[in-house]
Amino acid sequence: MSAKVRLDRWLWAARFFKTRAQAKVAIDAGHVRLNGNRAKTAKEIGPGDELDFRRGWATRTVIVTAIAQQRGNATVAATLYAETPDSIERREAEAARRRMERAGLKVPDTKPDKRDRRALKRLQQSAE
């Protein structure tokens, strides 16, 4: 096994993208950063490199732990990287925020003013 592999091939092998073509599109669109810099498709990566990429709503930060030339099953793919704790926390917080908004709850931008506080109080009293 070689010590380095193309970025698009690794993203595909690690199962972040279904095809290498999708990985290439994401890289070319600037959604993938390698060690803090914008990456190119053919850039070779190795263990210890840090990747930041956006996939859907989630932005992930992973550290490359192993290299694979071919796509394997999900358990093998999970051993190719380690997601940073900060990335996991951000991703879960974003998912929780989206769940709340879908349920109709929106976190206000500012504190409630006098009129809003009175409306909240009336609402709470009517629920009792």
BELKABEL-V892089 format. One record per pair of residues at least 6 apart in sequence whose C-alpha atoms are under 6 Angstrom apart, sorted by the first residue. I is the first residue (numbers start at 0). GAP is how many residues later the second one is. D is the distance in whole Angstrom. If there is no record, write none. Layout:
# BELKABEL-V892089
i=I gap=GAP d=D
i=I gap=GAP d=D
This chain:
# BELKABEL-V892089
i=3 gap=40 d=6
i=3 gap=41 d=5
i=3 gap=42 d=5
i=4 gap=39 d=5
i=4 gap=40 d=6
i=5 gap=36 d=5
i=5 gap=37 d=6
i=5 gap=38 d=4
i=6 gap=34 d=6
i=6 gap=36 d=6
i=6 gap=37 d=6
i=7 gap=12 d=6
i=7 gap=15 d=5
i=7 gap=16 d=6
i=7 gap=33 d=6
i=11 gap=7 d=6
i=11 gap=8 d=5
i=12 gap=57 d=6
i=12 gap=58 d=4
i=13 gap=63 d=5
i=16 gap=6 d=6
i=23 gap=17 d=6
i=30 gap=22 d=5
i=30 gap=23 d=5
i=31 gap=20 d=6
i=31 gap=21 d=4
i=32 gap=6 d=5
i=32 gap=18 d=6
i=32 gap=19 d=5
i=33 gap=16 d=6
i=33 gap=17 d=5
i=34 gap=15 d=5
i=46 gap=17 d=5
i=46 gap=18 d=5
i=46 gap=19 d=5
i=47 gap=15 d=6
i=47 gap=16 d=5
i=48 gap=14 d=6
i=48 gap=15 d=5
i=49 gap=12 d=6
i=49 gap=13 d=5
i=50 gap=10 d=6
i=50 gap=11 d=5
i=51 gap=8 d=6
i=51 gap=9 d=4
i=52 gap=6 d=6
i=52 gap=7 d=6
i=57 gap=33 d=6
i=59 gap=27 d=6
i=60 gap=22 d=6
i=60 gap=26 d=5
i=61 gap=20 d=5
i=61 gap=21 d=4
i=61 gap=22 d=6
i=62 gap=18 d=6
i=62 gap=19 d=5
i=63 gap=17 d=5
i=64 gap=15 d=5
i=64 gap=16 d=5
i=65 gap=14 d=5
